[in-house]
Amino acid sequence: MNMKVLKKRRTKPVVGDVFVFQLQDERFYWGRVVSITAYIAGFENCILIYIYSNSTVSDEEVPELSVDKLLIPPIATNALPWTRGYFKYIENRATLPTDKLAVHCFYDVVFNKIFDDAGRELDRKFEPCGDYGLASYTAIDELVCDTLSID
């Protein structure tokens, strides 16, 4: 596990919440909650997040958070990254239509099908397309570190 514990939070995230996490490289990586009602792989009310490619040396100034700067495809998770302290809440920002992808796409490797964030099957793939499943904070850590080539 490369993510550090920053600050535990008991309240559940809401749409528009901007958060950071810090890896062992000491840099802060940024994310945002874009839905708290996603239906992914049979799980209701999943928290859908974006993780951005921006990284900073401190968590004091929020960088530009743009859908064209996603580090990895959207991820569905639960509240544990916040309650365990890996994701630190920074602020809440109103979510504009330009802050979100037009379609959230997830690939189900078991059934070789593609779904959206409401559990509806899609007729084609939209990029970026994530995995159809609920990701734990350890899985998020692994995906981010693999993408950044961090051991």
Short mmCIF file of the C-alpha atoms (twelve columns), coordinates in Angstrom:
data_MODEL
# 
_entry.id   MODEL 
# 
loop_
_atom_site.group_PDB 
_atom_site.id 
_atom_site.type_symbol 
_atom_site.label_atom_id 
_atom_site.label_alt_id 
_atom_site.label_comp_id 
_atom_site.label_asym_id 
_atom_site.label_seq_id 
_atom_site.Cartn_x 
_atom_site.Cartn_y 
_atom_site.Cartn_z 
_atom_site.pdbx_PDB_model_num 
ATOM 1   C CA . MET A 1   0.000   0.000   0.000   1 
ATOM 2   C CA . ASN A 2   1.499   3.310   -1.113  1 
ATOM 3   C CA . MET A 3   -1.246  5.677   0.057   1 
ATOM 4   C CA . LYS A 4   -0.659  7.410   3.376   1 
ATOM 5   C CA . VAL A 5   -3.296  7.984   6.011   1 
ATOM 6   C CA . LEU A 6   -4.008  11.737  6.023   1 
ATOM 7   C CA . LYS A 7   -7.214  12.544  7.871   1 
ATOM 8   C CA . LYS A 8   -10.184 10.352  8.739   1 
ATOM 9   C CA . ARG A 9   -13.646 11.671  8.006   1 
ATOM 10  C CA . ARG A 10  -16.897 10.292  9.350   1 
ATOM 11  C CA . THR A 11  -19.267 12.104  6.999   1 
ATOM 12  C CA . LYS A 12  -19.963 10.474  3.674   1 
ATOM 13  C CA . PRO A 13  -18.726 12.209  0.539   1 
ATOM 14  C CA . VAL A 14  -21.152 14.166  -1.629  1 
ATOM 15  C CA . VAL A 15  -21.129 15.166  -5.280  1 
ATOM 16  C CA . GLY A 16  -18.588 17.908  -5.907  1 
ATOM 17  C CA . ASP A 17  -16.264 16.953  -3.059  1 
ATOM 18  C CA . VAL A 18  -12.636 17.528  -3.997  1 
ATOM 19  C CA . PHE A 19  -10.148 15.306  -2.197  1 
ATOM 20  C CA . VAL A 20  -6.447  14.476  -2.143  1 
ATOM 21  C CA . PHE A 21  -4.404  11.437  -1.359  1 
ATOM 22  C CA . GLN A 22  -0.683  11.195  -0.842  1 
ATOM 23  C CA . LEU A 23  1.607   8.443   -2.027  1 
ATOM 24  C CA . GLN A 24  5.005   7.445   -0.677  1 
ATOM 25  C CA . ASP A 25  6.583   9.789   -3.254  1 
ATOM 26  C CA . GLU A 26  5.279   12.635  -1.028  1 
ATOM 27  C CA . ARG A 27  3.192   14.157  -3.844  1 
ATOM 28  C CA . PHE A 28  -0.518  14.878  -3.513  1 
ATOM 29  C CA . TYR A 29  -2.874  13.481  -6.132  1 
ATOM 30  C CA . TRP A 30  -6.327  14.953  -6.674  1 
ATOM 31  C CA . GLY A 31  -9.775  13.504  -7.099  1 
ATOM 32  C CA . ARG A 32  -13.412 14.470  -7.163  1 
ATOM 33  C CA . VAL A 33  -16.738 12.832  -6.353  1 
ATOM 34  C CA . VAL A 34  -19.013 12.937  -9.409  1 
ATOM 35  C CA . SER A 35  -21.861 10.690  -8.213  1 
ATOM 36  C CA . ILE A 36  -23.053 9.012   -5.038  1 
ATOM 37  C CA . THR A 37  -25.864 7.057   -6.715  1 
ATOM 38  C CA . ALA A 38  -23.985 4.945   -9.233  1 
ATOM 39  C CA . TYR A 39  -25.205 1.387   -9.781  1 
ATOM 40  C CA . ILE A 40  -22.181 -0.758  -10.563 1 
ATOM 41  C CA . ALA A 41  -22.045 -4.560  -10.782 1 
ATOM 42  C CA . GLY A 42  -25.124 -5.010  -8.606  1 
ATOM 43  C CA . PHE A 43  -24.053 -2.471  -5.972  1 
ATOM 44  C CA . GLU A 44  -26.377 0.488   -5.376  1 
ATOM 45  C CA . ASN A 45  -25.334 3.995   -4.289  1 
ATOM 46  C CA . CYS A 46  -21.708 3.589   -5.217  1 
ATOM 47  C CA . ILE A 47  -19.453 6.623   -5.017  1 
ATOM 48  C CA . LEU A 48  -18.162 7.421   -8.491  1 
ATOM 49  C CA . ILE A 49  -14.857 9.278   -8.469  1 
ATOM 50  C CA . TYR A 50  -12.395 10.789  -10.889 1 
ATOM 51  C CA . ILE A 51  -8.658  10.722  -10.215 1 
ATOM 52  C CA . TYR A 52  -6.745  13.406  -12.099 1 
ATOM 53  C CA . SER A 53  -3.229  13.376  -13.506 1 
ATOM 54  C CA . ASN A 54  -2.402  16.615  -11.653 1 
ATOM 55  C CA . SER A 55  -0.084  16.235  -8.690  1 
ATOM 56  C CA . THR A 56  1.212   18.869  -6.314  1 
ATOM 57  C CA . VAL A 57  3.724   19.183  -3.481  1 
ATOM 58  C CA . SER A 58  1.070   20.459  -1.046  1 
ATOM 59  C CA . ASP A 59  -2.670  20.106  -0.587  1 
ATOM 60  C CA . GLU A 60  -3.258  23.828  -0.137  1 
ATOM 61  C CA . GLU A 61  -4.046  24.897  -3.698  1 
ATOM 62  C CA . VAL A 62  -6.442  22.909  -5.870  1 
ATOM 63  C CA . PRO A 63  -5.109  22.496  -9.431  1 
ATOM 64  C CA . GLU A 64  -7.290  22.523  -12.519 1 
ATOM 65  C CA . LEU A 65  -9.560  19.476  -12.385 1 
ATOM 66  C CA . SER A 66  -10.592 18.774  -15.949 1 
ATOM 67  C CA . VAL A 67  -12.069 15.639  -17.538 1 
ATOM 68  C CA . ASP A 68  -9.321  15.765  -20.159 1 
ATOM 69  C CA . LYS A 69  -6.764  15.305  -17.354 1 
ATOM 70  C CA . LEU A 70  -7.975  12.010  -15.886 1 
ATOM 71  C CA . LEU A 71  -5.166  9.742   -14.757 1 
ATOM 72  C CA . ILE A 72  -7.347  6.630   -14.864 1 
ATOM 73  C CA . PRO A 73  -10.930 5.894   -15.935 1 
ATOM 74  C CA . PRO A 74  -13.745 6.668   -13.465 1 
ATOM 75  C CA . ILE A 75  -13.866 4.350   -10.459 1 
ATOM 76  C CA . ALA A 76  -16.766 3.200   -8.291  1 
ATOM 77  C CA . THR A 77  -15.930 2.825   -4.618  1 
ATOM 78  C CA . ASN A 78  -17.443 3.061   -1.141  1 
ATOM 79  C CA . ALA A 79  -16.831 5.499   1.749   1 
ATOM 80  C CA . LEU A 80  -13.882 3.564   3.214   1 
ATOM 81  C CA . PRO A 81  -11.137 5.634   1.527   1 
ATOM 82  C CA . TRP A 82  -12.467 8.642   3.488   1 
ATOM 83  C CA . THR A 83  -13.350 6.922   6.770   1 
ATOM 84  C CA . ARG A 84  -9.958  5.192   6.889   1 
ATOM 85  C CA . GLY A 85  -8.242  8.519   6.138   1 
ATOM 86  C CA . TYR A 86  -6.662  7.787   2.747   1 
ATOM 87  C CA . PHE A 87  -8.761  10.399  0.923   1 
ATOM 88  C CA . LYS A 88  -8.693  13.812  2.583   1 
ATOM 89  C CA . TYR A 89  -11.615 16.158  1.946   1 
ATOM 90  C CA . ILE A 90  -10.474 19.585  0.713   1 
ATOM 91  C CA . GLU A 91  -13.604 21.409  -0.424  1 
ATOM 92  C CA . ASN A 92  -16.887 21.057  -2.254  1 
ATOM 93  C CA . ARG A 93  -17.335 22.659  -5.669  1 
ATOM 94  C CA . ALA A 94  -20.499 22.928  -7.696  1 
ATOM 95  C CA . THR A 95  -20.401 20.367  -10.489 1 
ATOM 96  C CA . LEU A 96  -20.956 21.807  -13.954 1 
ATOM 97  C CA . PRO A 97  -21.878 19.651  -16.973 1 
ATOM 98  C CA . THR A 98  -18.365 20.249  -18.369 1 
ATOM 99  C CA . ASP A 99  -16.874 18.748  -15.184 1 
ATOM 100 C CA . LYS A 100 -18.225 15.292  -16.038 1 
ATOM 101 C CA . LEU A 101 -17.840 12.864  -18.881 1 
ATOM 102 C CA . ALA A 102 -20.894 12.604  -21.143 1 
ATOM 103 C CA . VAL A 103 -21.012 8.819   -20.538 1 
ATOM 104 C CA . HIS A 104 -19.462 6.759   -17.778 1 
ATOM 105 C CA . CYS A 105 -18.388 3.471   -19.296 1 
ATOM 106 C CA . PHE A 106 -17.417 0.252   -17.496 1 
ATOM 107 C CA . TYR A 107 -16.287 -3.053  -18.981 1 
ATOM 108 C CA . ASP A 108 -17.498 -6.309  -17.431 1 
ATOM 109 C CA . VAL A 109 -14.714 -8.804  -18.140 1 
ATOM 110 C CA . VAL A 110 -16.782 -11.800 -16.944 1 
ATOM 111 C CA . PHE A 111 -19.651 -11.284 -19.383 1 
ATOM 112 C CA . ASN A 112 -17.725 -9.285  -22.014 1 
ATOM 113 C CA . LYS A 113 -20.292 -6.475  -21.851 1 
ATOM 114 C CA . ILE A 114 -20.170 -2.720  -21.362 1 
ATOM 115 C CA . PHE A 115 -22.348 -0.830  -18.876 1 
ATOM 116 C CA . ASP A 116 -22.943 2.746   -17.785 1 
ATOM 117 C CA . ASP A 117 -23.062 4.059   -14.201 1 
ATOM 118 C CA . ALA A 118 -26.776 3.237   -13.943 1 
ATOM 119 C CA . GLY A 119 -26.217 -0.443  -14.748 1 
ATOM 120 C CA . ARG A 120 -27.578 -0.164  -18.283 1 
ATOM 121 C CA . GLU A 121 -25.836 -2.130  -20.995 1 
ATOM 122 C CA . LEU A 122 -24.232 0.070   -23.650 1 
ATOM 123 C CA . ASP A 123 -24.051 -0.838  -27.327 1 
ATOM 124 C CA . ARG A 124 -20.499 0.453   -27.674 1 
ATOM 125 C CA . LYS A 125 -17.473 1.466   -25.653 1 
ATOM 126 C CA . PHE A 126 -16.863 5.062   -24.603 1 
ATOM 127 C CA . GLU A 127 -13.378 6.105   -23.509 1 
ATOM 128 C CA . PRO A 128 -12.155 6.283   -20.896 1 
ATOM 129 C CA . CYS A 129 -13.742 2.971   -19.915 1 
ATOM 130 C CA . GLY A 130 -13.172 1.577   -16.430 1 
ATOM 131 C CA . ASP A 131 -13.705 -1.812  -14.841 1 
ATOM 132 C CA . TYR A 132 -17.250 -2.867  -13.941 1 
ATOM 133 C CA . GLY A 133 -16.882 -3.445  -10.232 1 
ATOM 134 C CA . LEU A 134 -16.543 -1.806  -6.863  1 
ATOM 135 C CA . ALA A 135 -12.929 -0.838  -6.115  1 
ATOM 136 C CA . SER A 136 -11.520 -0.863  -2.591  1 
ATOM 137 C CA . TYR A 137 -8.995  1.743   -1.501  1 
ATOM 138 C CA . THR A 138 -6.265  -0.883  -1.927  1 
ATOM 139 C CA . ALA A 139 -7.400  -1.533  -5.510  1 
ATOM 140 C CA . ILE A 140 -7.409  2.229   -6.205  1 
ATOM 141 C CA . ASP A 141 -3.905  2.478   -4.737  1 
ATOM 142 C CA . GLU A 142 -2.719  -0.370  -6.960  1 
ATOM 143 C CA . LEU A 143 -4.309  1.045   -10.116 1 
ATOM 144 C CA . VAL A 144 -2.891  4.526   -9.542  1 
ATOM 145 C CA . CYS A 145 0.583   3.200   -8.707  1 
ATOM 146 C CA . ASP A 146 0.577   0.878   -11.744 1 
ATOM 147 C CA . THR A 147 -0.394  3.813   -13.969 1 
ATOM 148 C CA . LEU A 148 2.351   6.012   -12.463 1 
ATOM 149 C CA . SER A 149 4.912   3.158   -12.449 1 
ATOM 150 C CA . ILE A 150 5.346   3.413   -8.678  1 
ATOM 151 C CA . ASP A 151 6.338   0.189   -6.918  1 
# 
